[in-house]
Amino acid sequence: MNHIAKKEKLIYFTLILIADGRWSHAGEFILPSLLFLYITGWIGWVGRSYLIAIKQDNKPTEKEIIIDVPLAFQFMVSGFLWPFAALQELTSNKLLAKSDEITVSPR
């Protein structure tokens, strides 16, 4: 079996797995999906926290290009608790922007 045929077979199997409604296959899809969402949320939360932190610096655009590794590492280490931090910011109204801060294009 050549490389393309293996790839097509893997894509076909993935589509069957998603479309299959049997609960016996749930572990093959649900756990990787939850891990994907958790890891991407971690990356996003750490990046957001880093950008908020460097905003107070005297050269924030420079720190966006040349990353302050010790500062970024601090956020990476503490970022694994991002779901709780996001929930805390959501309940304290710090996560979402106020409606008067959102620009709306004229109609």
MMTF fields as JSON, N, C-alpha, C and O atoms, coordinates in Angstrom:
{
  "mmtfVersion": "1.0.0",
  "mmtfProducer": "UNKNOWN",
  "numBonds": 427,
  "numAtoms": 428,
  "numGroups": 107,
  "numChains": 1,
  "numModels": 1,
  "chainsPerModel": [1],
  "groupsPerChain": [107],
  "chainIdList": ["A"],
  "bondAtomList": [4, 2, 8, 6, 12, 10, 16, 14, 20, 18, 24, 22, 28, 26, 32, 30, 36, 34, 40, 38, 44, 42, 48, 46, 52, 50, 56, 54, 60, 58, 64, 62, 68, 66, 72, 70, 76, 74, 80, 78, 84, 82, 88, 86, 92, 90, 96, 94, 100, 98, 104, 102, 108, 106, 112, 110, 116, 114, 120, 118, 124, 122, 128, 126, 132, 130, 136, 134, 140, 138, 144, 142, 148, 146, 152, 150, 156, 154, 160, 158, 164, 162, 168, 166, 172, 170, 176, 174, 180, 178, 184, 182, 188, 186, 192, 190, 196, 194, 200, 198, 204, 202, 208, 206, 212, 210, 216, 214, 220, 218, 224, 222, 228, 226, 232, 230, 236, 234, 240, 238, 244, 242, 248, 246, 252, 250, 256, 254, 260, 258, 264, 262, 268, 266, 272, 270, 276, 274, 280, 278, 284, 282, 288, 286, 292, 290, 296, 294, 300, 298, 304, 302, 308, 306, 312, 310, 316, 314, 320, 318, 324, 322, 328, 326, 332, 330, 336, 334, 340, 338, 344, 342, 348, 346, 352, 350, 356, 354, 360, 358, 364, 362, 368, 366, 372, 370, 376, 374, 380, 378, 384, 382, 388, 386, 392, 390, 396, 394, 400, 398, 404, 402, 408, 406, 412, 410, 416, 414, 420, 418, 424, 422],
  "bondOrderList": [1, 1, 1, 1, 1, 1, 1, 1, 1, 1, 1, 1, 1, 1, 1, 1, 1, 1, 1, 1, 1, 1, 1, 1, 1, 1, 1, 1, 1, 1, 1, 1, 1, 1, 1, 1, 1, 1, 1, 1, 1, 1, 1, 1, 1, 1, 1, 1, 1, 1, 1, 1, 1, 1, 1, 1, 1, 1, 1, 1, 1, 1, 1, 1, 1, 1, 1, 1, 1, 1, 1, 1, 1, 1, 1, 1, 1, 1, 1, 1, 1, 1, 1, 1, 1, 1, 1, 1, 1, 1, 1, 1, 1, 1, 1, 1, 1, 1, 1, 1, 1, 1, 1, 1, 1, 1],
  "groupList": [{"groupName": "MET", "atomNameList": ["N", "CA", "C", "O"], "elementList": ["N", "C", "C", "O"], "formalChargeList": [0, 0, 0, 0], "bondAtomList": [1, 0, 2, 1, 3, 2], "bondOrderList": [1, 1, 2], "singleLetterCode": "M", "chemCompType": "L-PEPTIDE LINKING"}, {"groupName": "ASN", "atomNameList": ["N", "CA", "C", "O"], "elementList": ["N", "C", "C", "O"], "formalChargeList": [0, 0, 0, 0], "bondAtomList": [1, 0, 2, 1, 3, 2], "bondOrderList": [1, 1, 2], "singleLetterCode": "N", "chemCompType": "L-PEPTIDE LINKING"}, {"groupName": "HIS", "atomNameList": ["N", "CA", "C", "O"], "elementList": ["N", "C", "C", "O"], "formalChargeList": [0, 0, 0, 0], "bondAtomList": [1, 0, 2, 1, 3, 2], "bondOrderList": [1, 1, 2], "singleLetterCode": "H", "chemCompType": "L-PEPTIDE LINKING"}, {"groupName": "ILE", "atomNameList": ["N", "CA", "C", "O"], "elementList": ["N", "C", "C", "O"], "formalChargeList": [0, 0, 0, 0], "bondAtomList": [1, 0, 2, 1, 3, 2], "bondOrderList": [1, 1, 2], "singleLetterCode": "I", "chemCompType": "L-PEPTIDE LINKING"}, {"groupName": "ALA", "atomNameList": ["N", "CA", "C", "O"], "elementList": ["N", "C", "C", "O"], "formalChargeList": [0, 0, 0, 0], "bondAtomList": [1, 0, 2, 1, 3, 2], "bondOrderList": [1, 1, 2], "singleLetterCode": "A", "chemCompType": "L-PEPTIDE LINKING"}, {"groupName": "LYS", "atomNameList": ["N", "CA", "C", "O"], "elementList": ["N", "C", "C", "O"], "formalChargeList": [0, 0, 0, 0], "bondAtomList": [1, 0, 2, 1, 3, 2], "bondOrderList": [1, 1, 2], "singleLetterCode": "K", "chemCompType": "L-PEPTIDE LINKING"}, {"groupName": "GLU", "atomNameList": ["N", "CA", "C", "O"], "elementList": ["N", "C", "C", "O"], "formalChargeList": [0, 0, 0, 0], "bondAtomList": [1, 0, 2, 1, 3, 2], "bondOrderList": [1, 1, 2], "singleLetterCode": "E", "chemCompType": "L-PEPTIDE LINKING"}, {"groupName": "LEU", "atomNameList": ["N", "CA", "C", "O"], "elementList": ["N", "C", "C", "O"], "formalChargeList": [0, 0, 0, 0], "bondAtomList": [1, 0, 2, 1, 3, 2], "bondOrderList": [1, 1, 2], "singleLetterCode": "L", "chemCompType": "L-PEPTIDE LINKING"}, {"groupName": "TYR", "atomNameList": ["N", "CA", "C", "O"], "elementList": ["N", "C", "C", "O"], "formalChargeList": [0, 0, 0, 0], "bondAtomList": [1, 0, 2, 1, 3, 2], "bondOrderList": [1, 1, 2], "singleLetterCode": "Y", "chemCompType": "L-PEPTIDE LINKING"}, {"groupName": "PHE", "atomNameList": ["N", "CA", "C", "O"], "elementList": ["N", "C", "C", "O"], "formalChargeList": [0, 0, 0, 0], "bondAtomList": [1, 0, 2, 1, 3, 2], "bondOrderList": [1, 1, 2], "singleLetterCode": "F", "chemCompType": "L-PEPTIDE LINKING"}, {"groupName": "THR", "atomNameList": ["N", "CA", "C", "O"], "elementList": ["N", "C", "C", "O"], "formalChargeList": [0, 0, 0, 0], "bondAtomList": [1, 0, 2, 1, 3, 2], "bondOrderList": [1, 1, 2], "singleLetterCode": "T", "chemCompType": "L-PEPTIDE LINKING"}, {"groupName": "ASP", "atomNameList": ["N", "CA", "C", "O"], "elementList": ["N", "C", "C", "O"], "formalChargeList": [0, 0, 0, 0], "bondAtomList": [1, 0, 2, 1, 3, 2], "bondOrderList": [1, 1, 2], "singleLetterCode": "D", "chemCompType": "L-PEPTIDE LINKING"}, {"groupName": "GLY", "atomNameList": ["N", "CA", "C", "O"], "elementList": ["N", "C", "C", "O"], "formalChargeList": [0, 0, 0, 0], "bondAtomList": [1, 0, 2, 1, 3, 2], "bondOrderList": [1, 1, 2], "singleLetterCode": "G", "chemCompType": "PEPTIDE LINKING"}, {"groupName": "ARG", "atomNameList": ["N", "CA", "C", "O"], "elementList": ["N", "C", "C", "O"], "formalChargeList": [0, 0, 0, 0], "bondAtomList": [1, 0, 2, 1, 3, 2], "bondOrderList": [1, 1, 2], "singleLetterCode": "R", "chemCompType": "L-PEPTIDE LINKING"}, {"groupName": "TRP", "atomNameList": ["N", "CA", "C", "O"], "elementList": ["N", "C", "C", "O"], "formalChargeList": [0, 0, 0, 0], "bondAtomList": [1, 0, 2, 1, 3, 2], "bondOrderList": [1, 1, 2], "singleLetterCode": "W", "chemCompType": "L-PEPTIDE LINKING"}, {"groupName": "SER", "atomNameList": ["N", "CA", "C", "O"], "elementList": ["N", "C", "C", "O"], "formalChargeList": [0, 0, 0, 0], "bondAtomList": [1, 0, 2, 1, 3, 2], "bondOrderList": [1, 1, 2], "singleLetterCode": "S", "chemCompType": "L-PEPTIDE LINKING"}, {"groupName": "PRO", "atomNameList": ["N", "CA", "C", "O"], "elementList": ["N", "C", "C", "O"], "formalChargeList": [0, 0, 0, 0], "bondAtomList": [1, 0, 2, 1, 3, 2], "bondOrderList": [1, 1, 2], "singleLetterCode": "P", "chemCompType": "L-PEPTIDE LINKING"}, {"groupName": "VAL", "atomNameList": ["N", "CA", "C", "O"], "elementList": ["N", "C", "C", "O"], "formalChargeList": [0, 0, 0, 0], "bondAtomList": [1, 0, 2, 1, 3, 2], "bondOrderList": [1, 1, 2], "singleLetterCode": "V", "chemCompType": "L-PEPTIDE LINKING"}, {"groupName": "GLN", "atomNameList": ["N", "CA", "C", "O"], "elementList": ["N", "C", "C", "O"], "formalChargeList": [0, 0, 0, 0], "bondAtomList": [1, 0, 2, 1, 3, 2], "bondOrderList": [1, 1, 2], "singleLetterCode": "Q", "chemCompType": "L-PEPTIDE LINKING"}],
  "groupTypeList": [0, 1, 2, 3, 4, 5, 5, 6, 5, 7, 3, 8, 9, 10, 7, 3, 7, 3, 4, 11, 12, 13, 14, 15, 2, 4, 12, 6, 9, 3, 7, 16, 15, 7, 7, 9, 7, 8, 3, 10, 12, 14, 3, 12, 14, 17, 12, 13, 15, 8, 7, 3, 4, 3, 5, 18, 11, 1, 5, 16, 10, 6, 5, 6, 3, 3, 3, 11, 17, 16, 7, 4, 9, 18, 9, 0, 17, 15, 12, 9, 7, 14, 16, 9, 4, 4, 7, 18, 6, 7, 10, 15, 1, 5, 7, 7, 4, 5, 15, 11, 6, 3, 10, 17, 15, 16, 13],
  "groupIdList": [1, 2, 3, 4, 5, 6, 7, 8, 9, 10, 11, 12, 13, 14, 15, 16, 17, 18, 19, 20, 21, 22, 23, 24, 25, 26, 27, 28, 29, 30, 31, 32, 33, 34, 35, 36, 37, 38, 39, 40, 41, 42, 43, 44, 45, 46, 47, 48, 49, 50, 51, 52, 53, 54, 55, 56, 57, 58, 59, 60, 61, 62, 63, 64, 65, 66, 67, 68, 69, 70, 71, 72, 73, 74, 75, 76, 77, 78, 79, 80, 81, 82, 83, 84, 85, 86, 87, 88, 89, 90, 91, 92, 93, 94, 95, 96, 97, 98, 99, 100, 101, 102, 103, 104, 105, 106, 107],
  "secStructList": [7, 7, 2, 2, 2, 2, 2, 2, 2, 2, 2, 2, 2, 2, 2, 2, 2, 2, 2, 7, 7, 7, 4, 4, 4, 2, 2, 2, 2, 2, 2, 2, 2, 2, 2, 2, 2, 2, 2, 2, 2, 2, 2, 2, 2, 2, 2, 2, 2, 2, 2, 2, 2, 2, 6, 6, 1, 1, 7, 2, 2, 2, 2, 2, 2, 1, 7, 7, 2, 2, 2, 2, 2, 2, 2, 2, 2, 2, 4, 4, 4, 2, 2, 2, 2, 2, 2, 2, 2, 2, 2, 6, 6, 7, 1, 1, 7, 7, 4, 4, 4, 1, 7, 7, 7, 7, 7],
  "xCoordList": [0.854, 0.0, 0.903, 1.792, 0.672, 1.52, 1.099, 0.095, 1.891, 1.697, 0.348, -0.322, -0.051, -1.314, -2.491, -3.456, -2.425, -3.514, -3.649, -4.764, -2.525, -2.584, -3.218, -4.006, -2.866, -3.416, -4.919, -5.678, -5.351, -6.776, -7.524, -8.642, -6.916, -7.547, -7.694, -8.716, -6.678, -6.738, -7.827, -8.566, -7.934, -8.987, -10.352, -11.269, -10.505, -11.772, -12.136, -13.286, -11.164, -11.419, -11.832, -12.734, -11.18, -11.52, -12.94, -13.683, -13.33, -14.685, -15.713, -16.777, -15.416, -16.332, -16.45, -17.542, -15.341, -15.339, -16.187, -16.924, -16.09, -16.883, -18.356, -19.212, -18.658, -20.044, -20.695, -21.921, -19.893, -20.434, -21.022, -20.369, -22.232, -22.896, -22.74, -23.318, -21.979, -21.836, -20.95, -19.894, -21.385, -20.644, -19.374, -18.514, -19.243, -18.018, -16.811, -15.671, -17.045, -15.966, -15.771, -14.939, -16.506, -16.447, -15.067, -14.607, -14.405, -13.082, -12.033, -11.035, -12.253, -11.303, -11.398, -10.477, -12.491, -12.691, -12.821, -12.287, -13.511, -13.793, -12.533, -12.28, -11.745, -10.545, -9.544, -9.064, -9.21, -8.316, -8.908, -8.173, -10.217, -10.849, -10.727, -10.405, -10.982, -10.87, -9.426, -9.173, -8.483, -7.072, -6.665, -5.909, -7.165, -6.876, -7.412, -6.71, -8.655, -9.24, -8.494, -8.295, -8.079, -7.345, -5.989, -5.613, -5.255, -3.918, -3.995, -3.199, -4.934, -5.057, -5.526, -5.11, -6.389, -6.795, -5.63, -5.506, -4.774, -3.577, -2.678, -2.223, -2.431, -1.581, -2.191, -1.49, -3.479, -4.15, -4.15, -3.933, -4.392, -4.432, -3.056, -2.94, -2.023, -0.66, -0.279, 0.315, -0.612, -0.319, -1.059, -0.496, -2.322, -3.129, -2.554, -2.439, -2.194, -1.627, -0.302, -0.025, 0.511, 1.798, 1.579, 2.251, 0.652, 0.391, -0.163, 0.177, -1.008, -1.531, -0.405, -0.363, 0.505, 1.598, 2.589, 3.073, 2.895, 3.891, 3.296, 4.032, 1.981, 1.343, 1.789, 1.837, 2.116, 2.558, 4.046, 4.527, 4.765, 6.197, 6.412, 5.497, 7.629, 7.892, 8.042, 7.86, 8.367, 8.464, 7.688, 8.295, 6.349, 5.582, 5.7, 5.684, 5.818, 5.918, 7.229, 7.291, 8.275, 9.554, 9.464, 10.055, 8.716, 8.579, 7.622, 7.6, 6.838, 6.035, 6.912, 6.663, 7.933, 8.832, 9.93, 10.17, 10.595, 11.645, 11.031, 10.889, 10.676, 9.916, 10.79, 11.931, 10.231, 10.879, 10.662, 9.619, 11.647, 11.493, 11.2, 10.301, 11.903, 11.557, 10.113, 9.436, 9.649, 8.266, 7.287, 6.294, 7.563, 6.694, 6.682, 5.647, 7.829, 7.903, 7.054, 6.438, 7.015, 6.156, 4.699, 3.978, 4.266, 2.888, 2.647, 1.564, 3.655, 3.51, 3.319, 2.489, 4.088, 4.014, 2.673, 2.091, 2.185, 0.915, -0.29, -1.428, -0.06, -1.154, -1.971, -3.05, -1.484, -2.234, -3.562, -4.44, -3.721, -4.989, -5.877, -6.736, -5.679, -6.393, -7.916, -8.572, -8.526, -9.993, -10.52, -11.54, -9.819, -10.256, -10.008, -10.825, -8.881, -8.582, -9.582, -10.007, -9.952, -10.933, -12.298, -12.997, -12.675, -13.951, -13.946, -14.944, -12.831, -12.719, -12.835, -13.531, -12.162, -12.258, -13.641, -14.107, -14.3, -15.649, -16.63, -17.471, -16.528, -17.454, -17.167, -18.065, -15.931, -15.603, -15.687, -15.258, -16.229, -16.416, -15.115, -15.113, -14.016, -12.74, -12.42, -11.561, -13.088, -12.76, -13.316, -12.633, -14.539, -15.202, -15.091, -15.071, -15.02, -14.964, -16.35, -17.364, -16.374, -17.647, -18.189, -17.421, -19.488, -20.098, -19.691, -19.674, -19.363, -18.938, -17.49, -17.055, -16.742, -15.37, -15.291, -14.22, -16.394, -16.429, -16.868, -17.935, -16.045, -16.386, -17.343, -17.23, -18.275, -19.257, -19.146, -19.14, -19.06, -18.952, -20.289, -21.343, -20.256, -21.516, -22.265, -21.668, -23.563, -24.398, -24.988, -25.718],
  "yCoordList": [-1.168, 0.0, 1.235, 1.362, 2.128, 3.316, 4.37, 4.221, 5.431, 6.478, 7.183, 7.471, 7.461, 8.162, 7.29, 7.785, 6.009, 5.107, 5.007, 4.944, 4.99, 4.947, 6.216, 6.17, 7.344, 8.618, 8.676, 9.132, 8.216, 8.199, 7.261, 7.56, 6.133, 5.186, 5.798, 5.604, 6.535, 7.183, 8.247, 8.354, 9.036, 10.052, 9.385, 9.85, 8.308, 7.586, 7.043, 7.157, 6.45, 5.904, 7.012, 6.817, 8.172, 9.291, 9.762, 10.043, 9.853, 10.282, 9.277, 9.67, 7.993, 6.973, 7.085, 6.963, 7.312, 7.417, 8.59, 8.473, 9.722, 10.886, 10.639, 11.006, 10.021, 9.819, 8.65, 8.565, 7.753, 6.58, 6.99, 7.688, 6.569, 6.965, 5.983, 6.192, 4.918, 3.922, 4.457, 5.035, 4.261, 4.748, 3.951, 4.389, 2.792, 2.017, 2.718, 2.415, 3.641, 4.394, 5.775, 6.549, 6.089, 7.436, 7.772, 8.903, 6.821, 7.075, 7.384, 8.044, 6.912, 7.157, 8.584, 9.065, 9.251, 10.597, 11.653, 12.752, 11.343, 12.348, 12.752, 13.945, 11.8, 12.137, 12.955, 13.976, 12.56, 13.414, 14.799, 15.786, 14.88, 16.182, 17.079, 18.26, 16.525, 17.314, 17.736, 18.861, 16.836, 17.2, 18.298, 19.203, 18.214, 19.257, 20.604, 21.612, 20.625, 21.879, 22.425, 23.634, 21.54, 21.975, 22.566, 23.625, 21.89, 22.353, 23.657, 24.567, 23.759, 25.005, 26.144, 27.288, 25.844, 26.862, 27.325, 28.512, 26.389, 26.715, 27.663, 28.682, 27.325, 28.161, 29.559, 30.565, 29.61, 30.899, 31.729, 32.94, 31.084, 31.802, 32.352, 33.482, 31.557, 32.008, 33.171, 34.148, 33.076, 34.172, 35.443, 36.536, 35.3, 36.452, 37.087, 38.31, 36.271, 36.783, 37.494, 38.53, 36.94, 37.562, 38.919, 39.89, 38.995, 40.264, 41.311, 42.489, 40.906, 41.841, 42.333, 43.511, 41.442, 41.811, 42.763, 43.693, 42.55, 43.414, 44.742, 45.651, 44.866, 46.116, 47.272, 48.419, 46.975, 48.016, 48.349, 49.304, 47.596, 47.83, 49.071, 49.522, 49.617, 50.828, 50.546, 51.458, 49.311, 48.94, 47.637, 46.584, 47.704, 46.454, 45.807, 44.58, 46.611, 45.999, 45.247, 44.25, 45.723, 45.02, 43.672, 42.688, 43.631, 42.373, 41.403, 40.217, 41.891, 40.978, 40.258, 39.101, 40.943, 40.355, 39.545, 38.392, 40.153, 39.477, 39.091, 39.931, 37.848, 37.388, 37.4, 36.938, 37.937, 37.91, 36.505, 36.221, 35.638, 34.216, 33.968, 33.18, 34.593, 34.338, 34.724, 34.013, 35.841, 36.256, 35.282, 34.889, 34.897, 33.95, 32.596, 31.933, 32.184, 30.903, 30.921, 29.913, 32.056, 32.172, 31.937, 31.242, 32.513, 32.323, 30.896, 30.349, 30.282, 28.896, 27.944, 27.036, 28.151, 27.253, 27.389, 26.394, 28.607, 28.805, 28.637, 28.654, 28.476, 28.42, 27.15, 27.113, 26.087, 24.833, 24.944, 24.101, 25.952, 26.184, 27.175, 27.815, 27.304, 28.312, 28.201, 29.242, 27.015, 27.015, 27.73, 28.415, 27.565, 28.217, 29.726, 30.514, 30.116, 31.543, 32.211, 33.341, 31.519, 32.069, 32.198, 33.192, 31.209, 31.28, 32.414, 33.119, 32.591, 33.676, 35.039, 35.926, 35.208, 36.475, 36.682, 37.818, 35.615, 35.733, 36.182, 37.047, 35.6, 35.971, 37.361, 37.997, 37.843, 39.185, 40.246, 41.381, 39.889, 40.79, 41.406, 42.548, 40.668, 41.136, 40.465, 40.945, 39.38, 38.61, 39.251, 39.299, 39.737, 40.284, 41.801, 42.445, 42.363, 43.817, 44.409, 43.776, 45.63, 46.328, 46.722, 46.899, 46.86, 47.142, 48.506, 48.689, 49.467, 50.772, 50.759, 51.719, 49.694, 49.57, 48.861, 48.8, 48.335, 47.592, 48.533, 49.143, 48.645, 49.535, 48.834, 47.637, 49.608, 49.095, 49.949, 51.177, 49.302, 50.056, 50.721, 50.164, 51.894, 52.57, 51.788, 51.127, 51.882, 51.131, 52.045, 51.593],
  "zCoordList": [0.0, 0.0, 0.0, 0.842, -0.936, -1.017, 0.008, 0.705, 0.078, 1.085, 0.922, 1.913, -0.317, -0.566, -0.162, 0.421, -0.462, -0.096, 1.421, 1.939, 2.136, 3.599, 4.15, 5.094, 3.554, 4.008, 3.752, 4.608, 2.576, 2.262, 3.197, 3.614, 3.526, 4.433, 5.827, 6.484, 6.279, 7.579, 7.603, 8.581, 6.535, 6.457, 6.446, 7.123, 5.691, 5.631, 7.004, 7.428, 7.71, 9.039, 10.002, 10.816, 9.919, 10.79, 10.519, 11.459, 9.253, 8.927, 9.418, 9.896, 9.31, 9.814, 11.325, 11.88, 11.98, 13.43, 13.895, 14.874, 13.201, 13.576, 13.293, 14.098, 12.16, 11.767, 12.49, 12.549, 13.036, 13.71, 15.051, 15.827, 15.326, 16.558, 17.699, 18.765, 17.51, 18.575, 19.692, 19.435, 20.929, 22.092, 22.345, 23.109, 21.721, 21.905, 21.277, 21.632, 20.358, 19.72, 20.345, 19.872, 21.377, 21.952, 22.496, 22.346, 23.118, 23.676, 22.631, 22.921, 21.42, 20.344, 19.812, 19.151, 20.095, 19.564, 20.659, 20.516, 21.735, 22.76, 23.52, 23.685, 23.983, 24.746, 23.92, 24.414, 22.696, 21.903, 21.632, 21.588, 21.451, 21.213, 22.433, 22.309, 23.608, 24.834, 25.094, 25.525, 24.832, 24.995, 24.015, 24.368, 22.794, 21.81, 22.271, 22.199, 22.743, 23.216, 24.426, 24.538, 25.336, 26.524, 26.144, 26.647, 25.263, 24.887, 24.089, 24.321, 23.16, 22.399, 23.289, 23.103, 24.255, 25.222, 26.068, 26.369, 26.454, 27.239, 26.44, 26.961, 25.19, 24.341, 24.18, 24.288, 23.925, 23.757, 25.022, 24.974, 26.164, 27.432, 27.796, 28.27, 27.575, 27.874, 26.958, 27.415, 25.683, 24.757, 25.119, 25.064, 25.49, 25.904, 27.156, 27.234, 28.133, 29.382, 29.134, 29.739, 28.249, 27.921, 27.262, 27.61, 26.319, 25.641, 26.592, 26.477, 27.526, 28.521, 29.419, 29.772, 29.789, 30.692, 30.028, 30.674, 28.759, 28.112, 27.671, 27.287, 27.722, 27.33, 28.23, 27.785, 29.49, 30.414, 30.249, 30.858, 29.454, 29.263, 28.396, 27.707, 28.436, 27.655, 26.159, 25.352, 25.765, 24.347, 24.106, 23.908, 24.12, 23.977, 22.604, 22.5, 21.544, 20.211, 20.044, 19.325, 20.705, 20.64, 21.35, 20.905, 22.461, 23.2, 22.51, 22.841, 21.562, 20.755, 19.744, 19.405, 19.268, 18.273, 18.948, 18.59, 19.924, 20.689, 22.029, 22.918, 22.169, 23.335, 24.579, 24.565, 25.648, 26.959, 27.525, 28.113, 27.344, 27.663, 29.143, 29.437, 30.095, 31.5, 31.838, 32.58, 31.296, 31.536, 30.878, 31.491, 29.642, 28.945, 29.646, 29.703, 30.179, 30.883, 32.149, 32.493, 32.846, 34.032, 33.666, 34.382, 32.558, 32.123, 31.645, 31.851, 31.003, 30.546, 31.715, 31.655, 32.781, 33.936, 34.643, 35.075, 34.761, 35.462, 34.541, 35.01, 33.247, 32.291, 32.305, 31.714, 32.974, 32.948, 33.691, 33.507, 34.513, 35.218, 34.47, 35.076, 33.176, 32.406, 32.485, 32.474, 32.565, 32.635, 33.882, 33.826, 35.002, 36.233, 36.177, 36.653, 35.595, 35.455, 34.51, 34.75, 33.445, 32.507, 33.171, 32.972, 33.95, 34.663, 35.678, 35.832, 36.367, 37.34, 36.65, 37.146, 35.517, 34.795, 34.202, 34.109, 33.804, 33.259, 34.33, 34.082, 35.521, 36.597, 37.157, 37.708, 37.027, 37.522, 36.416, 36.618, 35.269, 34.122, 33.612, 33.152, 33.687, 33.139, 31.807, 31.068, 31.495, 30.294, 29.027, 28.004, 29.091, 27.913, 27.887, 28.936, 26.707, 26.555, 26.769, 26.476, 27.281, 27.464, 26.097, 25.151, 25.989, 24.692, 24.144, 22.927, 25.005, 24.495, 23.995, 23.36, 24.269, 23.782, 22.435, 21.829, 21.969, 20.708, 19.595, 19.669, 18.573, 17.462, 16.511, 16.244, 16.018, 15.064, 13.81, 13.885, 12.675, 11.426, 11.103, 11.406, 10.497, 10.15, 9.08, 8.23, 9.144, 8.191, 7.166, 6.284]
}
